[in-house]
């Protein structure tokens, strides 16, 4: 079995008026990532210790 761990830190960003109030991630056309997600097991992990500000 092969594993890929992707940490898209910061990709969500903030809503942008020019994108009709959507974030860049919401507005992005990502067919390869969508296909990979449809065939994968997805999960979530905290990669920053509790109480530590990100960045």
mmCIF file of the N, C-alpha and C atoms, coordinates in Angstrom:
data_MODEL
# 
_entry.id   MODEL 
# 
loop_
_atom_site.group_PDB 
_atom_site.id 
_atom_site.type_symbol 
_atom_site.label_atom_id 
_atom_site.label_alt_id 
_atom_site.label_comp_id 
_atom_site.label_asym_id 
_atom_site.label_entity_id 
_atom_site.label_seq_id 
_atom_site.pdbx_PDB_ins_code 
_atom_site.Cartn_x 
_atom_site.Cartn_y 
_atom_site.Cartn_z 
_atom_site.occupancy 
_atom_site.B_iso_or_equiv 
_atom_site.pdbx_formal_charge 
_atom_site.auth_seq_id 
_atom_site.auth_comp_id 
_atom_site.auth_asym_id 
_atom_site.auth_atom_id 
_atom_site.pdbx_PDB_model_num 
ATOM 1   N N  . UNK A 1 1  ? 0.845   -1.170 0.000   1.00 0.00 ? 1  UNK A N  1 
ATOM 2   C CA . UNK A 1 1  ? 0.000   0.000  0.000   1.00 0.00 ? 1  UNK A CA 1 
ATOM 3   C C  . UNK A 1 1  ? 0.894   1.239  0.000   1.00 0.00 ? 1  UNK A C  1 
ATOM 4   N N  . UNK A 1 2  ? 0.498   2.218  -0.765  1.00 0.00 ? 2  UNK A N  1 
ATOM 5   C CA . UNK A 1 2  ? 1.247   3.474  -0.844  1.00 0.00 ? 2  UNK A CA 1 
ATOM 6   C C  . UNK A 1 2  ? 0.474   4.569  -0.116  1.00 0.00 ? 2  UNK A C  1 
ATOM 7   N N  . UNK A 1 3  ? 1.215   5.481  0.457   1.00 0.00 ? 3  UNK A N  1 
ATOM 8   C CA . UNK A 1 3  ? 0.617   6.587  1.195   1.00 0.00 ? 3  UNK A CA 1 
ATOM 9   C C  . UNK A 1 3  ? 1.109   7.915  0.638   1.00 0.00 ? 3  UNK A C  1 
ATOM 10  N N  . UNK A 1 4  ? 0.210   8.874  0.633   1.00 0.00 ? 4  UNK A N  1 
ATOM 11  C CA . UNK A 1 4  ? 0.564   10.260 0.326   1.00 0.00 ? 4  UNK A CA 1 
ATOM 12  C C  . UNK A 1 4  ? -0.039  11.105 1.438   1.00 0.00 ? 4  UNK A C  1 
ATOM 13  N N  . UNK A 1 5  ? 0.770   11.918 2.040   1.00 0.00 ? 5  UNK A N  1 
ATOM 14  C CA . UNK A 1 5  ? 0.275   12.836 3.062   1.00 0.00 ? 5  UNK A CA 1 
ATOM 15  C C  . UNK A 1 5  ? 0.443   14.245 2.519   1.00 0.00 ? 5  UNK A C  1 
ATOM 16  N N  . UNK A 1 6  ? -0.664  14.936 2.401   1.00 0.00 ? 6  UNK A N  1 
ATOM 17  C CA . UNK A 1 6  ? -0.665  16.290 1.852   1.00 0.00 ? 6  UNK A CA 1 
ATOM 18  C C  . UNK A 1 6  ? -1.116  17.246 2.955   1.00 0.00 ? 6  UNK A C  1 
ATOM 19  N N  . UNK A 1 7  ? -0.311  18.246 3.229   1.00 0.00 ? 7  UNK A N  1 
ATOM 20  C CA . UNK A 1 7  ? -0.662  19.262 4.219   1.00 0.00 ? 7  UNK A CA 1 
ATOM 21  C C  . UNK A 1 7  ? -0.758  20.596 3.476   1.00 0.00 ? 7  UNK A C  1 
ATOM 22  N N  . UNK A 1 8  ? -1.959  20.928 3.008   1.00 0.00 ? 8  UNK A N  1 
ATOM 23  C CA . UNK A 1 8  ? -2.123  22.176 2.245   1.00 0.00 ? 8  UNK A CA 1 
ATOM 24  C C  . UNK A 1 8  ? -2.244  23.385 3.170   1.00 0.00 ? 8  UNK A C  1 
ATOM 25  N N  . UNK A 1 9  ? -1.220  23.623 3.967   1.00 0.00 ? 9  UNK A N  1 
ATOM 26  C CA . UNK A 1 9  ? -1.217  24.690 4.964   1.00 0.00 ? 9  UNK A CA 1 
ATOM 27  C C  . UNK A 1 9  ? -1.467  26.048 4.318   1.00 0.00 ? 9  UNK A C  1 
ATOM 28  N N  . UNK A 1 10 ? -2.512  26.722 4.783   1.00 0.00 ? 10 UNK A N  1 
ATOM 29  C CA . UNK A 1 10 ? -2.802  28.067 4.307   1.00 0.00 ? 10 UNK A CA 1 
ATOM 30  C C  . UNK A 1 10 ? -3.575  28.141 3.012   1.00 0.00 ? 10 UNK A C  1 
ATOM 31  N N  . UNK A 1 11 ? -3.920  27.029 2.416   1.00 0.00 ? 11 UNK A N  1 
ATOM 32  C CA . UNK A 1 11 ? -4.558  27.094 1.097   1.00 0.00 ? 11 UNK A CA 1 
ATOM 33  C C  . UNK A 1 11 ? -6.004  27.586 1.165   1.00 0.00 ? 11 UNK A C  1 
ATOM 34  N N  . UNK A 1 12 ? -6.638  27.501 2.325   1.00 0.00 ? 12 UNK A N  1 
ATOM 35  C CA . UNK A 1 12 ? -8.035  27.930 2.411   1.00 0.00 ? 12 UNK A CA 1 
ATOM 36  C C  . UNK A 1 12 ? -8.173  29.440 2.247   1.00 0.00 ? 12 UNK A C  1 
ATOM 37  N N  . UNK A 1 13 ? -7.271  30.203 2.795   1.00 0.00 ? 13 UNK A N  1 
ATOM 38  C CA . UNK A 1 13 ? -7.223  31.659 2.665   1.00 0.00 ? 13 UNK A CA 1 
ATOM 39  C C  . UNK A 1 13 ? -8.513  32.304 3.158   1.00 0.00 ? 13 UNK A C  1 
ATOM 40  N N  . UNK A 1 14 ? -8.760  33.516 2.740   1.00 0.00 ? 14 UNK A N  1 
ATOM 41  C CA . UNK A 1 14 ? -9.946  34.276 3.123   1.00 0.00 ? 14 UNK A CA 1 
ATOM 42  C C  . UNK A 1 14 ? -10.809 34.525 1.896   1.00 0.00 ? 14 UNK A C  1 
ATOM 43  N N  . UNK A 1 15 ? -12.126 34.740 2.086   1.00 0.00 ? 15 UNK A N  1 
ATOM 44  C CA . UNK A 1 15 ? -12.989 35.053 0.941   1.00 0.00 ? 15 UNK A CA 1 
ATOM 45  C C  . UNK A 1 15 ? -12.518 36.312 0.218   1.00 0.00 ? 15 UNK A C  1 
ATOM 46  N N  . UNK A 1 16 ? -12.669 36.298 -1.105  1.00 0.00 ? 16 UNK A N  1 
ATOM 47  C CA . UNK A 1 16 ? -12.228 37.405 -1.957  1.00 0.00 ? 16 UNK A CA 1 
ATOM 48  C C  . UNK A 1 16 ? -13.440 37.955 -2.707  1.00 0.00 ? 16 UNK A C  1 
ATOM 49  N N  . UNK A 1 17 ? -13.699 39.265 -2.616  1.00 0.00 ? 17 UNK A N  1 
ATOM 50  C CA . UNK A 1 17 ? -14.853 39.834 -3.313  1.00 0.00 ? 17 UNK A CA 1 
ATOM 51  C C  . UNK A 1 17 ? -14.860 39.532 -4.815  1.00 0.00 ? 17 UNK A C  1 
ATOM 52  N N  . UNK A 1 18 ? -13.681 39.535 -5.452  1.00 0.00 ? 18 UNK A N  1 
ATOM 53  C CA . UNK A 1 18 ? -13.600 39.276 -6.897  1.00 0.00 ? 18 UNK A CA 1 
ATOM 54  C C  . UNK A 1 18 ? -13.973 37.838 -7.255  1.00 0.00 ? 18 UNK A C  1 
ATOM 55  N N  . UNK A 1 19 ? -14.010 36.968 -6.270  1.00 0.00 ? 19 UNK A N  1 
ATOM 56  C CA . UNK A 1 19 ? -14.396 35.567 -6.502  1.00 0.00 ? 19 UNK A CA 1 
ATOM 57  C C  . UNK A 1 19 ? -15.799 35.307 -5.953  1.00 0.00 ? 19 UNK A C  1 
ATOM 58  N N  . UNK A 1 20 ? -16.621 36.342 -5.940  1.00 0.00 ? 20 UNK A N  1 
ATOM 59  C CA . UNK A 1 20 ? -17.998 36.253 -5.432  1.00 0.00 ? 20 UNK A CA 1 
ATOM 60  C C  . UNK A 1 20 ? -18.046 35.794 -3.978  1.00 0.00 ? 20 UNK A C  1 
ATOM 61  N N  . UNK A 1 21 ? -17.086 36.254 -3.188  1.00 0.00 ? 21 UNK A N  1 
ATOM 62  C CA . UNK A 1 21 ? -17.065 35.926 -1.774  1.00 0.00 ? 21 UNK A CA 1 
ATOM 63  C C  . UNK A 1 21 ? -16.521 34.545 -1.453  1.00 0.00 ? 21 UNK A C  1 
ATOM 64  N N  . UNK A 1 22 ? -16.011 33.838 -2.461  1.00 0.00 ? 22 UNK A N  1 
ATOM 65  C CA . UNK A 1 22 ? -15.430 32.510 -2.229  1.00 0.00 ? 22 UNK A CA 1 
ATOM 66  C C  . UNK A 1 22 ? -13.942 32.646 -1.939  1.00 0.00 ? 22 UNK A C  1 
ATOM 67  N N  . UNK A 1 23 ? -13.396 31.621 -1.320  1.00 0.00 ? 23 UNK A N  1 
ATOM 68  C CA . UNK A 1 23 ? -11.952 31.588 -1.107  1.00 0.00 ? 23 UNK A CA 1 
ATOM 69  C C  . UNK A 1 23 ? -11.293 31.094 -2.393  1.00 0.00 ? 23 UNK A C  1 
ATOM 70  N N  . UNK A 1 24 ? -9.995  31.340 -2.574  1.00 0.00 ? 24 UNK A N  1 
ATOM 71  C CA . UNK A 1 24 ? -9.310  30.805 -3.753  1.00 0.00 ? 24 UNK A CA 1 
ATOM 72  C C  . UNK A 1 24 ? -9.439  29.280 -3.861  1.00 0.00 ? 24 UNK A C  1 
ATOM 73  N N  . UNK A 1 25 ? -9.432  28.587 -2.726  1.00 0.00 ? 25 UNK A N  1 
ATOM 74  C CA . UNK A 1 25 ? -9.584  27.131 -2.748  1.00 0.00 ? 25 UNK A CA 1 
ATOM 75  C C  . UNK A 1 25 ? -10.968 26.729 -3.242  1.00 0.00 ? 25 UNK A C  1 
ATOM 76  N N  . UNK A 1 26 ? -12.000 27.446 -2.811  1.00 0.00 ? 26 UNK A N  1 
ATOM 77  C CA . UNK A 1 26 ? -13.360 27.146 -3.266  1.00 0.00 ? 26 UNK A CA 1 
ATOM 78  C C  . UNK A 1 26 ? -13.522 27.435 -4.754  1.00 0.00 ? 26 UNK A C  1 
ATOM 79  N N  . UNK A 1 27 ? -12.846 28.449 -5.255  1.00 0.00 ? 27 UNK A N  1 
ATOM 80  C CA . UNK A 1 27 ? -12.990 28.850 -6.654  1.00 0.00 ? 27 UNK A CA 1 
ATOM 81  C C  . UNK A 1 27 ? -12.090 28.063 -7.602  1.00 0.00 ? 27 UNK A C  1 
ATOM 82  N N  . UNK A 1 28 ? -11.090 27.376 -7.068  1.00 0.00 ? 28 UNK A N  1 
ATOM 83  C CA . UNK A 1 28 ? -10.103 26.689 -7.909  1.00 0.00 ? 28 UNK A CA 1 
ATOM 84  C C  . UNK A 1 28 ? -10.710 25.509 -8.662  1.00 0.00 ? 28 UNK A C  1 
ATOM 85  N N  . UNK A 1 29 ? -10.240 25.307 -9.886  1.00 0.00 ? 29 UNK A N  1 
ATOM 86  C CA . UNK A 1 29 ? -10.599 24.134 -10.679 1.00 0.00 ? 29 UNK A CA 1 
ATOM 87  C C  . UNK A 1 29 ? -9.494  23.104 -10.464 1.00 0.00 ? 29 UNK A C  1 
ATOM 88  N N  . UNK A 1 30 ? -9.813  22.030 -9.731  1.00 0.00 ? 30 UNK A N  1 
ATOM 89  C CA . UNK A 1 30 ? -8.792  21.054 -9.343  1.00 0.00 ? 30 UNK A CA 1 
ATOM 90  C C  . UNK A 1 30 ? -9.223  19.632 -9.703  1.00 0.00 ? 30 UNK A C  1 
ATOM 91  N N  . UNK A 1 31 ? -9.358  19.309 -10.989 1.00 0.00 ? 31 UNK A N  1 
ATOM 92  C CA . UNK A 1 31 ? -9.861  17.975 -11.346 1.00 0.00 ? 31 UNK A CA 1 
ATOM 93  C C  . UNK A 1 31 ? -8.967  16.837 -10.858 1.00 0.00 ? 31 UNK A C  1 
ATOM 94  N N  . UNK A 1 32 ? -7.663  17.022 -10.852 1.00 0.00 ? 32 UNK A N  1 
ATOM 95  C CA . UNK A 1 32 ? -6.778  15.945 -10.392 1.00 0.00 ? 32 UNK A CA 1 
ATOM 96  C C  . UNK A 1 32 ? -6.923  15.707 -8.893  1.00 0.00 ? 32 UNK A C  1 
ATOM 97  N N  . UNK A 1 33 ? -6.990  16.771 -8.125  1.00 0.00 ? 33 UNK A N  1 
ATOM 98  C CA . UNK A 1 33 ? -7.162  16.624 -6.683  1.00 0.00 ? 33 UNK A CA 1 
ATOM 99  C C  . UNK A 1 33 ? -8.542  16.054 -6.361  1.00 0.00 ? 33 UNK A C  1 
ATOM 100 N N  . UNK A 1 34 ? -9.562  16.482 -7.098  1.00 0.00 ? 34 UNK A N  1 
ATOM 101 C CA . UNK A 1 34 ? -10.908 15.946 -6.907  1.00 0.00 ? 34 UNK A CA 1 
ATOM 102 C C  . UNK A 1 34 ? -10.945 14.449 -7.199  1.00 0.00 ? 34 UNK A C  1 
ATOM 103 N N  . UNK A 1 35 ? -10.279 14.024 -8.270  1.00 0.00 ? 35 UNK A N  1 
ATOM 104 C CA . UNK A 1 35 ? -10.229 12.606 -8.632  1.00 0.00 ? 35 UNK A CA 1 
ATOM 105 C C  . UNK A 1 35 ? -9.495  11.799 -7.566  1.00 0.00 ? 35 UNK A C  1 
ATOM 106 N N  . UNK A 1 36 ? -8.377  12.318 -7.099  1.00 0.00 ? 36 UNK A N  1 
ATOM 107 C CA . UNK A 1 36 ? -7.613  11.639 -6.056  1.00 0.00 ? 36 UNK A CA 1 
ATOM 108 C C  . UNK A 1 36 ? -8.442  11.510 -4.780  1.00 0.00 ? 36 UNK A C  1 
ATOM 109 N N  . UNK A 1 37 ? -9.136  12.561 -4.405  1.00 0.00 ? 37 UNK A N  1 
ATOM 110 C CA . UNK A 1 37 ? -9.954  12.537 -3.193  1.00 0.00 ? 37 UNK A CA 1 
ATOM 111 C C  . UNK A 1 37 ? -11.091 11.527 -3.312  1.00 0.00 ? 37 UNK A C  1 
ATOM 112 N N  . UNK A 1 38 ? -11.681 11.397 -4.501  1.00 0.00 ? 38 UNK A N  1 
ATOM 113 C CA . UNK A 1 38 ? -12.782 10.456 -4.707  1.00 0.00 ? 38 UNK A CA 1 
ATOM 114 C C  . UNK A 1 38 ? -12.326 9.004  -4.569  1.00 0.00 ? 38 UNK A C  1 
ATOM 115 N N  . UNK A 1 39 ? -11.055 8.743  -4.805  1.00 0.00 ? 39 UNK A N  1 
ATOM 116 C CA . UNK A 1 39 ? -10.524 7.376  -4.754  1.00 0.00 ? 39 UNK A CA 1 
ATOM 117 C C  . UNK A 1 39 ? -9.757  7.093  -3.468  1.00 0.00 ? 39 UNK A C  1 
ATOM 118 N N  . UNK A 1 40 ? -9.784  8.009  -2.532  1.00 0.00 ? 40 UNK A N  1 
ATOM 119 C CA . UNK A 1 40 ? -8.916  7.922  -1.358  1.00 0.00 ? 40 UNK A CA 1 
ATOM 120 C C  . UNK A 1 40 ? -9.703  7.838  -0.067  1.00 0.00 ? 40 UNK A C  1 
ATOM 121 N N  . UNK A 1 41 ? -8.983  7.547  0.980   1.00 0.00 ? 41 UNK A N  1 
ATOM 122 C CA . UNK A 1 41 ? -9.503  7.676  2.328   1.00 0.00 ? 41 UNK A CA 1 
ATOM 123 C C  . UNK A 1 41 ? -8.947  8.988  2.861   1.00 0.00 ? 41 UNK A C  1 
ATOM 124 N N  . UNK A 1 42 ? -9.838  9.862  3.258   1.00 0.00 ? 42 UNK A N  1 
ATOM 125 C CA . UNK A 1 42 ? -9.412  11.185 3.708   1.00 0.00 ? 42 UNK A CA 1 
ATOM 126 C C  . UNK A 1 42 ? -9.451  11.262 5.223   1.00 0.00 ? 42 UNK A C  1 
ATOM 127 N N  . UNK A 1 43 ? -8.603  12.081 5.762   1.00 0.00 ? 43 UNK A N  1 
ATOM 128 C CA . UNK A 1 43 ? -8.575  12.282 7.196   1.00 0.00 ? 43 UNK A CA 1 
ATOM 129 C C  . UNK A 1 43 ? -8.112  13.678 7.525   1.00 0.00 ? 43 UNK A C  1 
ATOM 130 N N  . UNK A 1 44 ? -8.054  13.937 8.785   1.00 0.00 ? 44 UNK A N  1 
ATOM 131 C CA . UNK A 1 44 ? -7.643  15.251 9.247   1.00 0.00 ? 44 UNK A CA 1 
ATOM 132 C C  . UNK A 1 44 ? -6.696  15.076 10.427  1.00 0.00 ? 44 UNK A C  1 
ATOM 133 N N  . UNK A 1 45 ? -5.724  15.927 10.532  1.00 0.00 ? 45 UNK A N  1 
ATOM 134 C CA . UNK A 1 45 ? -4.771  15.858 11.635  1.00 0.00 ? 45 UNK A CA 1 
ATOM 135 C C  . UNK A 1 45 ? -4.401  17.262 12.080  1.00 0.00 ? 45 UNK A C  1 
ATOM 136 N N  . UNK A 1 46 ? -4.157  17.402 13.357  1.00 0.00 ? 46 UNK A N  1 
ATOM 137 C CA . UNK A 1 46 ? -3.631  18.666 13.872  1.00 0.00 ? 46 UNK A CA 1 
ATOM 138 C C  . UNK A 1 46 ? -2.129  18.628 13.710  1.00 0.00 ? 46 UNK A C  1 
ATOM 139 N N  . UNK A 1 47 ? -1.591  19.542 12.936  1.00 0.00 ? 47 UNK A N  1 
ATOM 140 C CA . UNK A 1 47 ? -0.150  19.561 12.686  1.00 0.00 ? 47 UNK A CA 1 
ATOM 141 C C  . UNK A 1 47 ? 0.559   20.677 13.454  1.00 0.00 ? 47 UNK A C  1 
ATOM 142 N N  . UNK A 1 48 ? -0.226  21.422 14.230  1.00 0.00 ? 48 UNK A N  1 
ATOM 143 C CA . UNK A 1 48 ? 0.327   22.495 15.064  1.00 0.00 ? 48 UNK A CA 1 
ATOM 144 C C  . UNK A 1 48 ? -0.057  22.182 16.508  1.00 0.00 ? 48 UNK A C  1 
ATOM 145 N N  . UNK A 1 49 ? 0.875   22.218 17.440  1.00 0.00 ? 49 UNK A N  1 
ATOM 146 C CA . UNK A 1 49 ? 0.541   21.940 18.837  1.00 0.00 ? 49 UNK A CA 1 
ATOM 147 C C  . UNK A 1 49 ? -0.558  22.872 19.356  1.00 0.00 ? 49 UNK A C  1 
ATOM 148 N N  . UNK A 1 50 ? -1.401  22.348 20.216  1.00 0.00 ? 50 UNK A N  1 
ATOM 149 C CA . UNK A 1 50 ? -2.487  23.125 20.804  1.00 0.00 ? 50 UNK A CA 1 
ATOM 150 C C  . UNK A 1 50 ? -1.930  24.361 21.501  1.00 0.00 ? 50 UNK A C  1 
ATOM 151 N N  . UNK A 1 51 ? -2.535  25.500 21.233  1.00 0.00 ? 51 UNK A N  1 
ATOM 152 C CA . UNK A 1 51 ? -2.118  26.754 21.847  1.00 0.00 ? 51 UNK A CA 1 
ATOM 153 C C  . UNK A 1 51 ? -1.031  27.499 21.096  1.00 0.00 ? 51 UNK A C  1 
ATOM 154 N N  . UNK A 1 52 ? -0.450  26.873 20.084  1.00 0.00 ? 52 UNK A N  1 
ATOM 155 C CA . UNK A 1 52 ? 0.600   27.537 19.303  1.00 0.00 ? 52 UNK A CA 1 
ATOM 156 C C  . UNK A 1 52 ? -0.036  28.211 18.091  1.00 0.00 ? 52 UNK A C  1 
ATOM 157 N N  . UNK A 1 53 ? 0.187   29.501 17.901  1.00 0.00 ? 53 UNK A N  1 
ATOM 158 C CA . UNK A 1 53 ? -0.401  30.167 16.737  1.00 0.00 ? 53 UNK A CA 1 
ATOM 159 C C  . UNK A 1 53 ? 0.251   29.679 15.438  1.00 0.00 ? 53 UNK A C  1 
ATOM 160 N N  . UNK A 1 54 ? -0.554  29.415 14.397  1.00 0.00 ? 54 UNK A N  1 
ATOM 161 C CA . UNK A 1 54 ? 0.026   28.992 13.124  1.00 0.00 ? 54 UNK A CA 1 
ATOM 162 C C  . UNK A 1 54 ? 0.776   30.136 12.453  1.00 0.00 ? 54 UNK A C  1 
ATOM 163 N N  . UNK A 1 55 ? 1.715   29.780 11.610  1.00 0.00 ? 55 UNK A N  1 
ATOM 164 C CA . UNK A 1 55 ? 2.411   30.785 10.815  1.00 0.00 ? 55 UNK A CA 1 
ATOM 165 C C  . UNK A 1 55 ? 3.862   30.888 11.078  1.00 0.00 ? 55 UNK A C  1 
# 
